[in-house]
Amino acid sequence: MDSIMLHIRGSGDDVLGPVFRLAEALRCKVLDLAEGDLINPGQTSGWHAFQQFRDRVIRSAQ
């Protein structure tokens, strides 16, 4: 296997912990597609940007 993709949904920064633990167990890196770059634990800007986008889209659809 060359790669896996996880589609993360939810709120809060605690959802990223399991992602980094999985990456550590698999000896791989985490790529944030919102940022377009590899990220390290504690880097949450891409996750925050996704949540803001999601919330804006949901509000406009209501």
All heavy atoms as TSV, in Angstrom:
chain	resi	resn	atom	element	x	y	z
A	1	MET	N	N	0.837	-1.153	0.000
A	1	MET	CA	C	0.000	0.000	0.000
A	1	MET	C	C	0.894	1.232	0.000
A	1	MET	O	O	1.844	1.334	0.770
A	1	MET	CB	C	-0.903	-0.016	1.237
A	1	MET	CG	C	-1.701	1.208	1.400
A	1	MET	SD	S	-2.846	1.291	2.801
A	1	MET	CE	C	-2.431	-0.004	3.851
A	2	ASP	N	N	0.584	2.167	-0.883
A	2	ASP	CA	C	1.366	3.398	-0.978
A	2	ASP	C	C	0.797	4.518	-0.124
A	2	ASP	O	O	1.534	5.360	0.371
A	2	ASP	CB	C	1.429	3.883	-2.419
A	2	ASP	CG	C	2.222	2.938	-3.299
A	2	ASP	OD1	O	3.153	2.303	-2.788
A	2	ASP	OD2	O	1.902	2.841	-4.491
A	3	SER	N	N	-0.528	4.556	0.023
A	3	SER	CA	C	-1.125	5.656	0.769
A	3	SER	C	C	-2.548	5.298	1.191
A	3	SER	O	O	-3.155	4.377	0.652
A	3	SER	CB	C	-1.156	6.929	-0.082
A	3	SER	OG	O	-1.984	6.736	-1.217
A	4	ILE	N	N	-3.039	6.044	2.173
A	4	ILE	CA	C	-4.443	5.959	2.565
A	4	ILE	C	C	-4.950	7.385	2.703
A	4	ILE	O	O	-4.173	8.319	2.908
A	4	ILE	CB	C	-4.653	5.186	3.886
A	4	ILE	CG1	C	-3.943	5.881	5.053
A	4	ILE	CG2	C	-4.206	3.752	3.755
A	4	ILE	CD1	C	-4.285	5.287	6.395
A	5	MET	N	N	-6.254	7.558	2.560
A	5	MET	CA	C	-6.849	8.875	2.730
A	5	MET	C	C	-7.952	8.769	3.766
A	5	MET	O	O	-8.779	7.850	3.700
A	5	MET	CB	C	-7.420	9.410	1.422
A	5	MET	CG	C	-8.064	10.787	1.588
A	5	MET	SD	S	-8.754	11.439	0.062
A	5	MET	CE	C	-7.275	12.105	-0.676
A	6	LEU	N	N	-7.939	9.679	4.710
A	6	LEU	CA	C	-8.980	9.760	5.724
A	6	LEU	C	C	-9.768	11.036	5.483
A	6	LEU	O	O	-9.179	12.093	5.278
A	6	LEU	CB	C	-8.375	9.796	7.127
A	6	LEU	CG	C	-7.444	8.654	7.514
A	6	LEU	CD1	C	-6.830	8.934	8.889
A	6	LEU	CD2	C	-8.199	7.341	7.529
A	7	HIS	N	N	-11.066	10.945	5.518
A	7	HIS	CA	C	-11.925	12.121	5.434
A	7	HIS	C	C	-12.390	12.409	6.852
A	7	HIS	O	O	-13.191	11.661	7.408
A	7	HIS	CB	C	-13.111	11.871	4.500
A	7	HIS	CG	C	-12.697	11.679	3.090
A	7	HIS	ND1	N	-12.589	12.732	2.208
A	7	HIS	CD2	C	-12.327	10.577	2.415
A	7	HIS	CE1	C	-12.186	12.272	1.047
A	7	HIS	NE2	N	-12.013	10.968	1.145
A	8	ILE	N	N	-11.875	13.456	7.424
A	8	ILE	CA	C	-12.132	13.780	8.825
A	8	ILE	C	C	-13.289	14.768	8.898
A	8	ILE	O	O	-13.298	15.785	8.207
A	8	ILE	CB	C	-10.884	14.399	9.490
A	8	ILE	CG1	C	-9.663	13.510	9.300
A	8	ILE	CG2	C	-11.154	14.687	10.959
A	8	ILE	CD1	C	-9.803	12.131	9.867
A	9	ARG	N	N	-14.241	14.463	9.758
A	9	ARG	CA	C	-15.373	15.345	10.015
A	9	ARG	C	C	-15.514	15.495	11.512
A	9	ARG	O	O	-15.159	14.606	12.274
A	9	ARG	CB	C	-16.673	14.770	9.429
A	9	ARG	CG	C	-16.610	14.539	7.927
A	9	ARG	CD	C	-16.527	15.879	7.192
A	9	ARG	NE	N	-16.511	15.693	5.770
A	9	ARG	CZ	C	-15.441	15.815	5.000
A	9	ARG	NH1	N	-14.274	16.084	5.542
A	9	ARG	NH2	N	-15.515	15.669	3.707
A	10	GLY	N	N	-16.042	16.612	11.933
A	10	GLY	CA	C	-16.246	16.830	13.349
A	10	GLY	C	C	-15.904	18.250	13.725
A	10	GLY	O	O	-15.821	19.129	12.873
A	11	SER	N	N	-15.729	18.463	14.995
A	11	SER	CA	C	-15.401	19.785	15.515
A	11	SER	C	C	-14.322	19.652	16.573
A	11	SER	O	O	-14.188	18.607	17.204
A	11	SER	CB	C	-16.637	20.431	16.129
A	11	SER	OG	O	-17.629	20.625	15.152
A	12	GLY	N	N	-13.578	20.695	16.751
A	12	GLY	CA	C	-12.544	20.709	17.774
A	12	GLY	C	C	-11.255	20.077	17.293
A	12	GLY	O	O	-11.227	19.300	16.350
A	13	ASP	N	N	-10.182	20.440	17.969
A	13	ASP	CA	C	-8.857	19.968	17.578
A	13	ASP	C	C	-8.562	18.554	18.047
A	13	ASP	O	O	-7.596	17.943	17.590
A	13	ASP	CB	C	-7.786	20.915	18.116
A	13	ASP	CG	C	-7.882	22.301	17.494
A	13	ASP	OD1	O	-8.532	22.436	16.437
A	13	ASP	OD2	O	-7.319	23.238	18.079
A	14	ASP	N	N	-9.387	18.010	18.940
A	14	ASP	CA	C	-9.112	16.670	19.467
A	14	ASP	C	C	-9.255	15.581	18.415
A	14	ASP	O	O	-8.765	14.474	18.603
A	14	ASP	CB	C	-9.998	16.368	20.678
A	14	ASP	CG	C	-11.485	16.463	20.376
A	14	ASP	OD1	O	-11.871	17.206	19.453
A	14	ASP	OD2	O	-12.259	15.796	21.079
A	15	VAL	N	N	-9.877	15.870	17.275
A	15	VAL	CA	C	-10.011	14.855	16.223
A	15	VAL	C	C	-8.678	14.570	15.541
A	15	VAL	O	O	-8.518	13.525	14.903
A	15	VAL	CB	C	-11.068	15.244	15.162
A	15	VAL	CG1	C	-12.427	15.425	15.798
A	15	VAL	CG2	C	-10.667	16.479	14.396
A	16	LEU	N	N	-7.727	15.476	15.664
A	16	LEU	CA	C	-6.445	15.281	14.991
A	16	LEU	C	C	-5.521	14.314	15.728
A	16	LEU	O	O	-4.661	13.694	15.104
A	16	LEU	CB	C	-5.743	16.630	14.793
A	16	LEU	CG	C	-6.485	17.615	13.887
A	16	LEU	CD1	C	-5.755	18.950	13.854
A	16	LEU	CD2	C	-6.668	17.050	12.500
A	17	GLY	N	N	-5.700	14.174	17.027
A	17	GLY	CA	C	-4.851	13.266	17.802
A	17	GLY	C	C	-4.830	11.847	17.256
A	17	GLY	O	O	-3.751	11.283	17.027
A	18	PRO	N	N	-6.001	11.242	17.030
A	18	PRO	CA	C	-6.013	9.887	16.480
A	18	PRO	C	C	-5.370	9.787	15.095
A	18	PRO	O	O	-4.764	8.778	14.759
A	18	PRO	CB	C	-7.502	9.534	16.415
A	18	PRO	CG	C	-8.139	10.411	17.451
A	18	PRO	CD	C	-7.330	11.677	17.446
A	19	VAL	N	N	-5.480	10.838	14.313
A	19	VAL	CA	C	-4.860	10.835	12.980
A	19	VAL	C	C	-3.339	10.735	13.114
A	19	VAL	O	O	-2.695	9.930	12.429
A	19	VAL	CB	C	-5.253	12.097	12.179
A	19	VAL	CG1	C	-4.475	12.178	10.878
A	19	VAL	CG2	C	-6.751	12.122	11.933
A	20	PHE	N	N	-2.770	11.514	14.017
A	20	PHE	CA	C	-1.320	11.479	14.202
A	20	PHE	C	C	-0.865	10.183	14.862
A	20	PHE	O	O	0.212	9.677	14.545
A	20	PHE	CB	C	-0.842	12.708	14.967
A	20	PHE	CG	C	-0.820	13.936	14.102
A	20	PHE	CD1	C	-1.829	14.878	14.187
A	20	PHE	CD2	C	0.200	14.127	13.188
A	20	PHE	CE1	C	-1.812	15.995	13.373
A	20	PHE	CE2	C	0.229	15.240	12.373
A	20	PHE	CZ	C	-0.783	16.173	12.461
A	21	ARG	N	N	-1.681	9.624	15.741
A	21	ARG	CA	C	-1.318	8.327	16.342
A	21	ARG	C	C	-1.337	7.225	15.280
A	21	ARG	O	O	-0.452	6.366	15.248
A	21	ARG	CB	C	-2.261	7.986	17.496
A	21	ARG	CG	C	-1.955	8.805	18.748
A	21	ARG	CD	C	-2.637	8.267	19.989
A	21	ARG	NE	N	-4.092	8.267	19.913
A	21	ARG	CZ	C	-4.866	9.330	20.177
A	21	ARG	NH1	N	-4.318	10.485	20.513
A	21	ARG	NH2	N	-6.175	9.221	20.103
A	22	LEU	N	N	-2.307	7.263	14.384
A	22	LEU	CA	C	-2.359	6.293	13.288
A	22	LEU	C	C	-1.144	6.460	12.378
A	22	LEU	O	O	-0.504	5.473	12.002
A	22	LEU	CB	C	-3.652	6.459	12.489
A	22	LEU	CG	C	-3.816	5.552	11.281
A	22	LEU	CD1	C	-3.846	4.081	11.695
A	22	LEU	CD2	C	-5.079	5.917	10.522
A	23	ALA	N	N	-0.815	7.697	12.043
A	23	ALA	CA	C	0.351	7.948	11.188
A	23	ALA	C	C	1.626	7.438	11.840
A	23	ALA	O	O	2.484	6.851	11.166
A	23	ALA	CB	C	0.469	9.441	10.884
A	24	GLU	N	N	1.738	7.634	13.141
A	24	GLU	CA	C	2.923	7.142	13.841
A	24	GLU	C	C	2.983	5.613	13.799
A	24	GLU	O	O	4.040	5.031	13.541
A	24	GLU	CB	C	2.905	7.628	15.294
A	24	GLU	CG	C	4.128	7.215	16.068
A	24	GLU	CD	C	4.102	7.712	17.509
A	24	GLU	OE1	O	3.209	8.497	17.870
A	24	GLU	OE2	O	4.997	7.303	18.261
A	25	ALA	N	N	1.847	4.965	14.024
A	25	ALA	CA	C	1.808	3.499	14.004
A	25	ALA	C	C	2.147	2.949	12.623
A	25	ALA	O	O	2.778	1.897	12.508
A	25	ALA	CB	C	0.436	3.003	14.452
A	26	LEU	N	N	1.731	3.665	11.580
A	26	LEU	CA	C	1.988	3.224	10.206
A	26	LEU	C	C	3.320	3.753	9.664
A	26	LEU	O	O	3.672	3.464	8.525
A	26	LEU	CB	C	0.849	3.672	9.292
A	26	LEU	CG	C	-0.517	3.055	9.585
A	26	LEU	CD1	C	-1.580	3.693	8.695
A	26	LEU	CD2	C	-0.487	1.548	9.405
A	27	ARG	N	N	4.004	4.542	10.476
A	27	ARG	CA	C	5.271	5.163	10.061
A	27	ARG	C	C	5.110	5.973	8.782
A	27	ARG	O	O	5.853	5.818	7.808
A	27	ARG	CB	C	6.361	4.120	9.900
A	27	ARG	CG	C	6.699	3.424	11.188
A	27	ARG	CD	C	7.799	2.438	10.998
A	27	ARG	NE	N	8.064	1.768	12.270
A	27	ARG	CZ	C	8.834	0.720	12.377
A	27	ARG	NH1	N	9.432	0.226	11.332
A	27	ARG	NH2	N	9.017	0.171	13.555
A	28	CYS	N	N	4.097	6.850	8.814
A	28	CYS	CA	C	3.862	7.702	7.649
A	28	CYS	C	C	3.654	9.138	8.109
A	28	CYS	O	O	3.702	9.440	9.292
A	28	CYS	CB	C	2.665	7.200	6.844
A	28	CYS	SG	S	1.093	7.272	7.722
A	29	LYS	N	N	3.451	10.002	7.174
A	29	LYS	CA	C	3.270	11.426	7.447
A	29	LYS	C	C	1.820	11.809	7.187
A	29	LYS	O	O	1.083	11.102	6.530
A	29	LYS	CB	C	4.196	12.247	6.567
A	29	LYS	CG	C	5.653	11.821	6.689
A	29	LYS	CD	C	6.545	12.993	6.709
A	29	LYS	CE	C	7.984	12.546	6.761
A	29	LYS	NZ	N	8.526	12.537	8.065
A	30	VAL	N	N	1.432	12.977	7.718
A	30	VAL	CA	C	0.069	13.472	7.551
A	30	VAL	C	C	0.095	14.641	6.569
A	30	VAL	O	O	0.825	15.616	6.760
A	30	VAL	CB	C	-0.524	13.929	8.905
A	30	VAL	CG1	C	-1.902	14.533	8.712
A	30	VAL	CG2	C	-0.580	12.752	9.877
A	31	LEU	N	N	-0.694	14.531	5.524
A	31	LEU	CA	C	-0.827	15.582	4.520
A	31	LEU	C	C	-2.182	16.242	4.704
A	31	LEU	O	O	-3.217	15.574	4.662
A	31	LEU	CB	C	-0.720	15.003	3.106
A	31	LEU	CG	C	-1.008	15.948	1.950
A	31	LEU	CD1	C	0.047	17.046	1.885
A	31	LEU	CD2	C	-1.066	15.182	0.638
A	32	ASP	N	N	-2.180	17.534	4.912
A	32	ASP	CA	C	-3.410	18.304	5.058
A	32	ASP	C	C	-3.753	18.872	3.686
A	32	ASP	O	O	-3.061	19.761	3.188
A	32	ASP	CB	C	-3.198	19.419	6.081
A	32	ASP	CG	C	-4.447	20.236	6.323
A	32	ASP	OD1	O	-5.393	20.165	5.519
A	32	ASP	OD2	O	-4.471	20.964	7.333
A	33	LEU	N	N	-4.809	18.371	3.070
A	33	LEU	CA	C	-5.156	18.825	1.728
A	33	LEU	C	C	-5.655	20.261	1.715
A	33	LEU	O	O	-5.550	20.942	0.694
A	33	LEU	CB	C	-6.189	17.895	1.101
A	33	LEU	CG	C	-5.674	16.477	0.821
A	33	LEU	CD1	C	-6.783	15.603	0.259
A	33	LEU	CD2	C	-4.486	16.508	-0.110
A	34	ALA	N	N	-6.194	20.747	2.827
A	34	ALA	CA	C	-6.610	22.154	2.895
A	34	ALA	C	C	-5.393	23.069	2.825
A	34	ALA	O	O	-5.444	24.151	2.241
A	34	ALA	CB	C	-7.412	22.420	4.164
A	35	GLU	N	N	-4.295	22.638	3.421
A	35	GLU	CA	C	-3.054	23.417	3.417
A	35	GLU	C	C	-2.172	23.049	2.236
A	35	GLU	O	O	-1.322	23.827	1.818
A	35	GLU	CB	C	-2.271	23.180	4.713
A	35	GLU	CG	C	-2.943	23.726	5.946
A	35	GLU	CD	C	-2.852	25.235	6.026
A	35	GLU	OE1	O	-1.735	25.770	6.035
A	35	GLU	OE2	O	-3.917	25.863	6.059
A	36	GLY	N	N	-2.322	21.824	1.743
A	36	GLY	CA	C	-1.491	21.374	0.635
A	36	GLY	C	C	-0.073	21.044	1.032
A	36	GLY	O	O	0.835	21.109	0.218
A	37	ASP	N	N	0.104	20.680	2.310
A	37	ASP	CA	C	1.451	20.411	2.789
A	37	ASP	C	C	1.402	19.394	3.923
A	37	ASP	O	O	0.352	19.156	4.515
A	37	ASP	CB	C	2.090	21.706	3.289
A	37	ASP	CG	C	3.610	21.680	3.241
A	37	ASP	OD1	O	4.189	20.646	2.851
A	37	ASP	OD2	O	4.219	22.700	3.588
A	38	LEU	N	N	2.554	18.811	4.212
A	38	LEU	CA	C	2.660	17.915	5.361
A	38	LEU	C	C	2.526	18.738	6.632
A	38	LEU	O	O	2.989	19.879	6.695
A	38	LEU	CB	C	4.006	17.196	5.354
A	38	LEU	CG	C	4.253	16.261	4.175
A	38	LEU	CD1	C	5.676	15.725	4.241
A	38	LEU	CD2	C	3.258	15.128	4.154
A	39	ILE	N	N	1.868	18.163	7.639
A	39	ILE	CA	C	1.702	18.877	8.901
A	39	ILE	C	C	2.194	18.022	10.056
A	39	ILE	O	O	2.362	16.813	9.932
A	39	ILE	CB	C	0.240	19.302	9.141
A	39	ILE	CG1	C	-0.685	18.083	9.204
A	39	ILE	CG2	C	-0.208	20.284	8.081
A	39	ILE	CD1	C	-2.098	18.410	9.665
A	40	ASN	N	N	2.421	18.680	11.168
A	40	ASN	CA	C	2.859	18.042	12.405
A	40	ASN	C	C	1.790	18.253	13.467
A	40	ASN	O	O	0.957	19.157	13.340
A	40	ASN	CB	C	4.182	18.657	12.874
A	40	ASN	CG	C	5.297	18.382	11.901
A	40	ASN	OD1	O	5.535	17.250	11.523
A	40	ASN	ND2	N	5.980	19.430	11.479
A	41	PRO	N	N	1.831	17.462	14.530
A	41	PRO	CA	C	0.876	17.688	15.618
A	41	PRO	C	C	0.930	19.146	16.083
A	41	PRO	O	O	1.996	19.748	16.173
A	41	PRO	CB	C	1.364	16.741	16.719
A	41	PRO	CG	C	2.056	15.638	15.980
A	41	PRO	CD	C	2.711	16.325	14.812
A	42	GLY	N	N	-0.225	19.692	16.330
A	42	GLY	CA	C	-0.305	21.084	16.766
A	42	GLY	C	C	-0.569	22.060	15.634
A	42	GLY	O	O	-0.944	23.203	15.869
A	43	GLN	N	N	-0.365	21.637	14.400
A	43	GLN	CA	C	-0.668	22.492	13.251
A	43	GLN	C	C	-2.135	22.300	12.905
A	43	GLN	O	O	-2.513	21.252	12.382
A	43	GLN	CB	C	0.204	22.144	12.055
A	43	GLN	CG	C	1.646	22.557	12.224
A	43	GLN	CD	C	2.443	22.192	10.998
A	43	GLN	OE1	O	2.980	21.094	10.927
A	43	GLN	NE2	N	2.508	23.090	10.040
A	44	THR	N	N	-2.942	23.298	13.188
A	44	THR	CA	C	-4.384	23.145	13.031
A	44	THR	C	C	-5.001	24.130	12.044
A	44	THR	O	O	-6.216	24.148	11.888
A	44	THR	CB	C	-5.070	23.332	14.398
A	44	THR	OG1	O	-4.731	24.624	14.909
A	44	THR	CG2	C	-4.657	22.257	15.383
A	45	SER	N	N	-4.201	24.925	11.365
A	45	SER	CA	C	-4.775	25.963	10.506
A	45	SER	C	C	-5.628	25.387	9.377
A	45	SER	O	O	-6.685	25.928	9.056
A	45	SER	CB	C	-3.695	26.878	9.953
A	45	SER	OG	O	-2.774	26.147	9.166
A	46	GLY	N	N	-5.205	24.303	8.771
A	46	GLY	CA	C	-5.998	23.687	7.706
A	46	GLY	C	C	-7.304	23.122	8.234
A	46	GLY	O	O	-8.359	23.241	7.601
A	47	TRP	N	N	-7.243	22.508	9.414
A	47	TRP	CA	C	-8.442	21.958	10.047
A	47	TRP	C	C	-9.406	23.088	10.403
A	47	TRP	O	O	-10.606	22.990	10.191
A	47	TRP	CB	C	-8.054	21.133	11.259
A	47	TRP	CG	C	-9.191	20.612	12.057
A	47	TRP	CD1	C	-9.434	20.855	13.374
A	47	TRP	CD2	C	-10.244	19.743	11.623
A	47	TRP	NE1	N	-10.574	20.208	13.772
A	47	TRP	CE2	C	-11.094	19.516	12.713
A	47	TRP	CE3	C	-10.562	19.153	10.408
A	47	TRP	CZ2	C	-12.233	18.717	12.636
A	47	TRP	CZ3	C	-11.694	18.361	10.324
A	47	TRP	CH2	C	-12.518	18.150	11.418
A	48	HIS	N	N	-8.884	24.183	10.923
A	48	HIS	CA	C	-9.731	25.329	11.263
A	48	HIS	C	C	-10.340	25.935	10.003
A	48	HIS	O	O	-11.519	26.309	9.997
A	48	HIS	CB	C	-8.939	26.372	12.024
A	48	HIS	CG	C	-8.553	25.922	13.398
A	48	HIS	ND1	N	-7.728	26.659	14.207
A	48	HIS	CD2	C	-8.879	24.809	14.116
A	48	HIS	CE1	C	-7.561	26.030	15.360
A	48	HIS	NE2	N	-8.238	24.900	15.317
A	49	ALA	N	N	-9.575	26.014	8.933
A	49	ALA	CA	C	-10.086	26.554	7.670
A	49	ALA	C	C	-11.212	25.676	7.139
A	49	ALA	O	O	-12.237	26.186	6.653
A	49	ALA	CB	C	-8.961	26.665	6.643
A	50	PHE	N	N	-11.061	24.356	7.226
A	50	PHE	CA	C	-12.126	23.459	6.776
A	50	PHE	C	C	-13.393	23.684	7.584
A	50	PHE	O	O	-14.485	23.770	7.033
A	50	PHE	CB	C	-11.711	21.982	6.890
A	50	PHE	CG	C	-12.899	21.073	6.805
A	50	PHE	CD1	C	-13.524	20.835	5.601
A	50	PHE	CD2	C	-13.435	20.498	7.954
A	50	PHE	CE1	C	-14.659	20.037	5.528
A	50	PHE	CE2	C	-14.559	19.694	7.893
A	50	PHE	CZ	C	-15.173	19.464	6.674
A	51	GLN	N	N	-13.268	23.781	8.921
A	51	GLN	CA	C	-14.440	23.961	9.772
A	51	GLN	C	C	-15.156	25.275	9.453
A	51	GLN	O	O	-16.388	25.318	9.403
A	51	GLN	CB	C	-14.042	23.920	11.249
A	51	GLN	CG	C	-13.613	22.530	11.695
A	51	GLN	CD	C	-13.194	22.524	13.132
A	51	GLN	OE1	O	-14.028	22.360	14.013
A	51	GLN	NE2	N	-11.911	22.737	13.373
A	52	GLN	N	N	-14.395	26.340	9.209
A	52	GLN	CA	C	-15.001	27.620	8.849
A	52	GLN	C	C	-15.730	27.526	7.519
A	52	GLN	O	O	-16.855	28.022	7.371
A	52	GLN	CB	C	-13.936	28.720	8.802
A	52	GLN	CG	C	-13.401	29.081	10.160
A	52	GLN	CD	C	-12.208	30.023	10.074
A	52	GLN	OE1	O	-11.710	30.331	8.986
A	52	GLN	NE2	N	-11.746	30.483	11.223
A	53	PHE	N	N	-15.117	26.866	6.532
A	53	PHE	CA	C	-15.753	26.667	5.233
A	53	PHE	C	C	-17.039	25.865	5.391
A	53	PHE	O	O	-18.087	26.245	4.879
A	53	PHE	CB	C	-14.790	25.953	4.282
A	53	PHE	CG	C	-15.459	25.431	3.047
A	53	PHE	CD1	C	-15.795	26.280	2.016
A	53	PHE	CD2	C	-15.767	24.077	2.929
A	53	PHE	CE1	C	-16.432	25.805	0.877
A	53	PHE	CE2	C	-16.399	23.590	1.796
A	53	PHE	CZ	C	-16.727	24.457	0.769
A	54	ARG	N	N	-16.954	24.755	6.116
A	54	ARG	CA	C	-18.119	23.897	6.325
A	54	ARG	C	C	-19.260	24.662	6.986
A	54	ARG	O	O	-20.409	24.597	6.542
A	54	ARG	CB	C	-17.720	22.705	7.194
A	54	ARG	CG	C	-18.872	21.787	7.555
A	54	ARG	CD	C	-18.609	20.988	8.809
A	54	ARG	NE	N	-18.366	21.865	9.936
A	54	ARG	CZ	C	-17.612	21.536	10.983
A	54	ARG	NH1	N	-17.019	20.381	11.025
A	54	ARG	NH2	N	-17.443	22.378	11.971
A	55	ASP	N	N	-18.950	25.405	8.031
A	55	ASP	CA	C	-19.978	26.155	8.735
A	55	ASP	C	C	-20.611	27.219	7.850
A	55	ASP	O	O	-21.829	27.429	7.902
A	55	ASP	CB	C	-19.399	26.788	9.997
A	55	ASP	CG	C	-18.963	25.734	11.033
A	55	ASP	OD1	O	-19.353	24.557	10.902
A	55	ASP	OD2	O	-18.210	26.107	11.949
A	56	ARG	N	N	-19.810	27.877	7.030
A	56	ARG	CA	C	-20.320	28.896	6.119
A	56	ARG	C	C	-21.248	28.274	5.085
A	56	ARG	O	O	-22.326	28.803	4.794
A	56	ARG	CB	C	-19.145	29.619	5.449
A	56	ARG	CG	C	-19.520	30.838	4.678
A	56	ARG	CD	C	-18.298	31.632	4.189
A	56	ARG	NE	N	-17.349	30.837	3.424
A	56	ARG	CZ	C	-16.136	30.481	3.840
A	56	ARG	NH1	N	-15.691	30.849	5.015
A	56	ARG	NH2	N	-15.349	29.752	3.073
A	57	VAL	N	N	-20.879	27.126	4.530
A	57	VAL	CA	C	-21.698	26.453	3.532
A	57	VAL	C	C	-23.013	25.983	4.152
A	57	VAL	O	O	-24.078	26.144	3.548
A	57	VAL	CB	C	-20.924	25.260	2.909
A	57	VAL	CG1	C	-21.825	24.371	2.094
A	57	VAL	CG2	C	-19.764	25.762	2.081
A	58	ILE	N	N	-22.940	25.436	5.356
A	58	ILE	CA	C	-24.157	24.959	6.006
A	58	ILE	C	C	-25.106	26.120	6.308
A	58	ILE	O	O	-26.309	26.016	6.086
A	58	ILE	CB	C	-23.804	24.193	7.297
A	58	ILE	CG1	C	-23.144	22.853	6.921
A	58	ILE	CG2	C	-25.041	23.943	8.153
A	58	ILE	CD1	C	-22.567	22.091	8.099
A	59	ARG	N	N	-24.565	27.247	6.784
A	59	ARG	CA	C	-25.410	28.412	7.077
A	59	ARG	C	C	-26.081	28.940	5.822
A	59	ARG	O	O	-27.253	29.293	5.841
A	59	ARG	CB	C	-24.586	29.513	7.730
A	59	ARG	CG	C	-24.399	29.351	9.210
A	59	ARG	CD	C	-23.858	30.621	9.865
A	59	ARG	NE	N	-22.639	31.105	9.259
A	59	ARG	CZ	C	-21.412	30.753	9.628
A	59	ARG	NH1	N	-21.234	29.902	10.610
A	59	ARG	NH2	N	-20.349	31.236	9.028
A	60	SER	N	N	-25.333	28.989	4.718
A	60	SER	CA	C	-25.910	29.544	3.491
A	60	SER	C	C	-26.952	28.602	2.866
A	60	SER	O	O	-27.820	29.041	2.144
A	60	SER	CB	C	-24.816	29.861	2.477
A	60	SER	OG	O	-24.208	28.683	1.996
A	61	ALA	N	N	-26.884	27.322	3.185
A	61	ALA	CA	C	-27.829	26.354	2.644
A	61	ALA	C	C	-29.147	26.342	3.425
A	61	ALA	O	O	-30.140	25.809	2.953
A	61	ALA	CB	C	-27.222	24.963	2.634
A	62	GLN	N	N	-29.133	26.933	4.601
A	62	GLN	CA	C	-30.343	26.888	5.446
A	62	GLN	C	C	-31.320	27.967	5.109
A	62	GLN	O	O	-31.265	28.939	4.659
A	62	GLN	CB	C	-29.973	26.986	6.932
A	62	GLN	CG	C	-29.198	25.766	7.354
A	62	GLN	CD	C	-28.712	25.860	8.819
A	62	GLN	OE1	O	-28.697	26.915	9.420
A	62	GLN	NE2	N	-28.305	24.741	9.345
